[in-house]
Amino acid sequence: MKIPSPEECYRIMIGMSMPDHIVAHSFQVCRVAVLLTKSRAAVNGSLHLGLVEASALLHDITKSRSFQTGEDHASTGEAYLAELGYPAVAEIIGQHVLLNAYFASEAVSEAEIVNYADKRVVHDRIVPLDERIAYLLERYGTEEQWRRRILINAEKSREMESRIFFGLPFTPPEVGRRIARDDRLQVFSSIRELAAGSGGRSAD
């Protein structure tokens, strides 16, 4: 299975000129996803941490572009990562808004972890699931068909939350307090500065 390292993910994000606010959101989703992956793996079953980490970092890779094009960023993000040669990551990115199948197996999957983690983060804040649902309804629920879709997905997300946290030594409200501090932003910023400097030299 070919999976990009965190540093490779950062370069992909930089190559797509990902705005700072989407970078911050992606890092926070990644932190939540990594916490849940490690915690679930310790309880029962094995989850691929590297696959979850890369998929969480890159889940919104075409999001900023979608503001202008109106494209489905989950589908185009999936296509983009597939083109780069990361089919396993692509498949999860394609499901970060809606899963292809809910509760398809007894064990929690990497796609479920990333999908749920994204629904716990508004911008760069870790929030309760219901707050994220309210945000989606306010922003995207003006048309009845989208409102209905969000509400159906919300019920599935609540079921998924119970499934993911079953047997864990902490509850959903405790996620924010358990997130470890990391140096992701500093590493990302350093790589971006190097890339900008290299681009400047080549332009001369």
C-alpha positions as CSV (number, residue, x, y, z in Angstrom):
1,M,0.0,0.0,0.0
2,K,1.5,3.3,-1.1
3,I,0.9,6.1,1.5
4,P,2.5,9.6,1.5
5,S,4.4,10.5,4.6
6,P,3.3,13.6,6.5
7,E,6.0,15.6,4.8
8,E,4.9,14.4,1.4
9,C,1.3,15.4,2.4
10,Y,2.5,18.9,3.3
11,R,4.2,19.2,-0.1
12,I,0.9,18.1,-1.8
13,M,-1.0,20.7,0.2
14,I,1.5,23.4,-0.7
15,G,1.4,22.4,-4.3
16,M,-2.3,23.0,-4.3
17,S,-1.9,26.4,-2.6
18,M,-4.1,25.3,0.3
19,P,-5.2,28.4,2.3
20,D,-4.1,28.7,5.9
21,H,-7.6,28.2,7.3
22,I,-8.0,24.9,5.5
23,V,-4.5,23.9,6.5
24,A,-5.4,24.6,10.2
25,H,-8.7,22.6,9.8
26,S,-6.9,19.7,8.2
27,F,-4.3,19.5,10.9
28,Q,-7.0,19.5,13.6
29,V,-9.0,16.8,11.8
30,C,-5.8,14.8,11.6
31,R,-5.1,15.2,15.4
32,V,-8.6,13.9,16.2
33,A,-8.3,11.0,13.7
34,V,-4.9,10.0,15.0
35,L,-6.1,10.0,18.6
36,L,-9.1,7.9,17.8
37,T,-7.1,5.5,15.6
38,K,-4.5,4.8,18.4
39,S,-7.3,4.5,21.0
40,R,-9.4,2.1,18.9
41,A,-6.4,0.0,17.9
42,A,-5.6,-0.5,21.6
43,V,-9.1,-1.7,22.3
44,N,-9.7,-4.1,19.5
45,G,-8.7,-4.6,15.9
46,S,-6.0,-3.0,13.8
47,L,-6.2,0.3,12.0
48,H,-3.5,1.7,9.7
49,L,-2.3,4.8,11.4
50,G,-0.3,6.1,8.4
51,L,-3.3,5.7,6.1
52,V,-5.6,7.6,8.5
53,E,-3.0,10.4,9.0
54,A,-2.5,11.0,5.3
55,S,-6.2,10.8,4.5
56,A,-7.1,13.2,7.2
57,L,-4.4,15.7,6.2
58,L,-5.4,15.6,2.5
59,H,-9.2,15.2,2.9
60,D,-9.9,18.8,1.8
61,I,-7.2,19.0,-0.9
62,T,-9.5,20.4,-3.5
63,K,-11.8,22.3,-1.2
64,S,-10.5,25.8,-1.9
65,R,-10.8,25.2,-5.6
66,S,-14.4,24.0,-5.2
67,F,-15.4,27.5,-4.0
68,Q,-14.9,28.8,-7.5
69,T,-15.8,25.7,-9.5
70,G,-18.7,24.3,-7.5
71,E,-17.1,20.8,-7.8
72,D,-17.7,18.0,-5.3
73,H,-14.4,18.3,-3.4
74,A,-14.7,14.8,-2.0
75,S,-14.9,13.3,-5.5
76,T,-12.3,15.6,-7.1
77,G,-10.0,15.1,-4.1
78,E,-10.3,11.3,-4.5
79,A,-9.5,11.6,-8.2
80,Y,-6.5,13.9,-7.6
81,L,-4.9,11.5,-5.0
82,A,-5.6,8.5,-7.3
83,E,-3.8,10.4,-10.1
84,L,-0.8,10.9,-7.7
85,G,-0.7,7.1,-7.2
86,Y,-2.3,6.8,-3.7
87,P,-5.5,4.8,-4.3
88,A,-6.0,3.8,-0.7
89,V,-5.8,7.4,0.5
90,A,-8.0,8.5,-2.5
91,E,-10.7,6.1,-1.5
92,I,-11.0,7.5,2.0
93,I,-10.9,11.1,0.8
94,G,-13.8,10.2,-1.4
95,Q,-15.8,9.2,1.6
96,H,-15.0,12.0,4.1
97,V,-18.4,13.7,3.5
98,L,-20.6,10.6,3.0
99,L,-19.4,7.0,3.5
100,N,-20.0,4.5,0.6
101,A,-21.5,2.1,3.2
102,Y,-22.1,2.7,6.9
103,F,-21.1,0.0,9.3
104,A,-20.1,-2.4,6.5
105,S,-17.9,-4.5,8.9
106,E,-17.8,-5.3,12.5
107,A,-14.6,-3.4,13.1
108,V,-14.3,0.4,12.8
109,S,-12.6,1.3,9.5
110,E,-10.1,4.0,8.6
111,A,-12.8,5.7,6.4
112,E,-15.2,5.9,9.4
113,I,-12.5,7.5,11.6
114,V,-11.6,10.2,9.0
115,N,-15.3,10.9,8.2
116,Y,-16.1,11.2,11.9
117,A,-13.1,13.3,12.8
118,D,-14.0,15.8,10.1
119,K,-17.4,16.1,11.7
120,R,-15.9,17.1,15.0
121,V,-14.0,20.1,13.7
122,V,-15.5,23.5,12.7
123,H,-12.7,25.5,11.1
124,D,-9.9,24.7,13.5
125,R,-12.0,24.1,16.7
126,I,-12.9,20.7,18.1
127,V,-16.6,20.8,18.8
128,P,-19.5,18.5,19.8
129,L,-21.0,16.6,16.9
130,D,-24.3,18.4,17.2
131,E,-22.5,21.8,16.9
132,R,-20.9,20.7,13.7
133,I,-24.3,19.5,12.4
134,A,-25.9,22.8,13.3
135,Y,-23.1,24.6,11.4
136,L,-23.7,22.5,8.3
137,L,-27.4,23.2,8.4
138,E,-26.8,26.9,8.7
139,R,-24.3,27.0,5.9
140,Y,-25.6,24.5,3.4
141,G,-29.1,23.6,4.5
142,T,-31.0,26.5,2.8
143,E,-32.3,24.1,0.1
144,E,-34.7,21.3,1.3
145,Q,-32.8,18.5,-0.5
146,W,-29.5,19.5,1.1
147,R,-31.1,20.0,4.5
148,R,-32.7,16.5,4.3
149,R,-29.3,15.0,3.2
150,I,-27.5,16.7,6.2
151,L,-30.1,15.4,8.7
152,I,-30.0,11.8,7.4
153,N,-26.2,12.0,7.5
154,A,-26.3,13.4,11.0
155,E,-28.2,10.4,12.3
156,K,-25.7,8.1,10.8
157,S,-22.9,10.2,12.3
158,R,-24.4,9.9,15.8
159,E,-24.6,6.1,15.4
160,M,-21.0,6.1,14.2
161,E,-19.9,8.1,17.2
162,S,-21.3,5.4,19.5
163,R,-19.6,2.7,17.5
164,I,-16.2,4.5,17.5
165,F,-16.3,5.2,21.2
166,F,-17.6,1.9,22.3
167,G,-15.0,0.5,24.8
168,L,-12.8,3.5,24.7
169,P,-11.6,4.9,28.1
170,F,-12.9,8.4,27.3
171,T,-16.1,9.9,25.9
172,P,-16.7,12.3,22.9
173,P,-16.7,15.5,25.0
174,E,-13.1,14.6,26.2
175,V,-11.5,14.5,22.8
176,G,-10.3,18.1,22.9
177,R,-8.5,17.6,26.2
178,R,-6.7,14.5,25.0
179,I,-5.3,15.9,21.8
180,A,-1.5,16.0,22.0
181,R,0.3,19.2,21.0
182,D,2.5,18.7,18.0
183,D,4.9,20.5,15.7
184,R,2.9,20.0,12.4
185,L,2.4,23.7,11.7
186,Q,6.1,24.5,12.2
187,V,7.2,21.7,10.0
188,F,4.6,22.6,7.3
189,S,5.6,26.3,7.5
190,S,9.3,25.4,7.1
191,I,8.6,23.2,4.1
192,R,6.5,26.0,2.5
193,E,9.2,28.6,3.1
194,L,11.8,26.3,1.5
195,A,9.4,25.7,-1.5
196,A,8.8,29.4,-1.9
197,G,12.6,30.1,-1.7
198,S,13.3,27.5,-4.3
199,G,10.6,28.9,-6.6
200,G,12.1,32.3,-6.2
201,R,15.6,31.1,-7.2
202,S,14.3,29.2,-10.2
203,A,12.4,32.3,-11.4
204,D,15.6,34.3,-11.4
